[in-house]
Amino acid sequence: MSKKLLGLALLAACTFTAQAADLKPLKVAIDPTYEPFTFKTADGKPTGFDVDIAEALCAEMKRKCVFVEQVWDSMIPGLQARKYDIIVSSMSITDERRKVVDFSERYYKTPSAIVVKKGTEYTGPASLKGKSIGVLKGSTQEKWAMGELKPAGVNVVPYEAQDQVYLDINAGRLDGTVADKVEVHGGFLRKPEGKDYGYVGPDQYDTKYYGDGIGIPARKGQKELIGQINAAIKTIRANGTYDKIAKKYFDFDPYGN
């Protein structure tokens, strides 16, 4: 290689390194116990629909995603304590949460559902009286279960992580769960341990409990950041990136109507 070509190559390498170093880190909170949205590979690397969406948004914003693992019911307190900048972990946009954080526009919308043993007769919440139903602590599904199942005599049991719910169903300590329908399919029903379980009742979209889809929260007053996220969501929806990511995990468009 000539000295001139070598010099150009070194200059290009230095420029690339400088550009990479200039990417401002964006700390992104995730709860990696929520397959297929957020979970870990065998070597411990965060992955899933939420993770891929976060990476795509960071690329559009010219930021470097730095993932921070957080227990679900401490997500918003951790955000307010500045442990991270945003949450990309399937958080529903609800009026209650809007009081303490600012949300982006939604990036997906899927229903929730009750999952119990196949053959369980269900005509409404009272059908499950006396049964123990596990839910993710601090989730919209917990809110629905406390509002609809508990008054009907169902024992609602909150857990720190959704995968712990599935472990206790398998151990016989729970009769079922209320969860995001896509998550419970990917994280439980399609696996051997979930073969004897299925959905009962209608899909749940009630905005009183579930809000207006899934968005990305930031601390109050972060209008510029929220604006950048919204623009990035619009871009990846338009340029095919969103569809490409979605097809890795789903056989439908999770963005919803």
Summary of the structure (lengths in Angstrom):
residues: 257
radius of gyration: 20.8
end to end distance: 57.0
largest distance: 81.0
contacts: 802
relative contact order: 0.18
helix: 44%
strand: 24%
